[in-house]
Amino acid sequence: MQNGIIPEEGKMPAITLKNIPVNLYNSLKESAKIHHRSINKEAVACFEKALGALRIEPNEFLSRITNLRSQIRIPKLTERALKKAKETGRS
């Protein structure tokens, strides 16, 4: 909604930010430069990260982890393996 008007279908809503502290604006500008994005796209990325727009469902996440774990073959981490690694690291 912009100025009390619902955006037309297919159009993205717009937002205007006022009175942004200079240090926050400079941080946003620097972050945009690092990520090769416009300041607007960097602000959207920050909003998405902060507000969880890219959040996935916990069960979906756990399913993906289980699938990945089944694809790799590594030995189980045991007390014995940990003790050996610690001893090796100290020598």
N, C-alpha and C positions, 0 to 999 in steps of 0.2 A: 504494500500500500504506500503510495507516495502522495503527500498532500491530501490525505483522506480519500484518495482514489485507488481502487483496485487496479493493478497493472493489467494491460491487455494480455490475452492468452499468447504465450510464446515470448513475451517480453519479461526480462528480469526486473525485479523491483530495484530502485536506487535508494541510496542513503547519503545524507550529507552529515559530516562530523564537524562540529564547531568547538572552538576553544581547546584544541589539542595541545598539551604541554609540549614545548619545543624539544625537550629531550626524548619524549615518546615519539614525536614525528621523525626526529633524526634517527632513532633506532629503527623505526619502520622503514625509512628510506634506505638505510644501510643494509637491512635484512633483504629488502627488495633487490638491491644491487647484487648481493651475494647469491641470491636464488635466481637471478636473471628474470625478474618479474617487474611489472609496473607496480607503483605504490598501491594502486587499487587492488590488483590481483594479490599482492602480499597481504593487504588488509583482510581480504576474503579468506585467504589461507589461514591467517591468524584466528579469524572468527571461527572457521571450521574446526581448527584444532582445539580452541578453547571451549567451544560449545558442543563438541562431540558430533558434528555433522558426519564425520567419517567413522563413527562408532559401529562396531560389528556386534552381533549377538554373542553372548558367552558360549552357548552350545556350538555355534558355528566355529568360533575360535578354537575351542577344545577339540572339535572334530578335525580341524586342519592340523593341529599339533599332533594328534594321534596318527593321522595319515603320514605326516612328515617323519615321525619317529619310526613308523613301520618301514620306511624306505631306507633308513640308514642303519648300518650295522656297527655298533660300537659296544665294547664290553660294559657290563654294568659297573657302576661306581660302588665299590665296597669299602669297608673300613681298612681292609688290607691294602687296597690300591691307593687309598688316601695316605695311609701311613708311609707307603713306599715313595710316593710322590713328595711328601714332606721331607723325608730323609734324603732323597736325591737332591732336592732343592737347597738343602742346608749344607751339602758337601761341596 
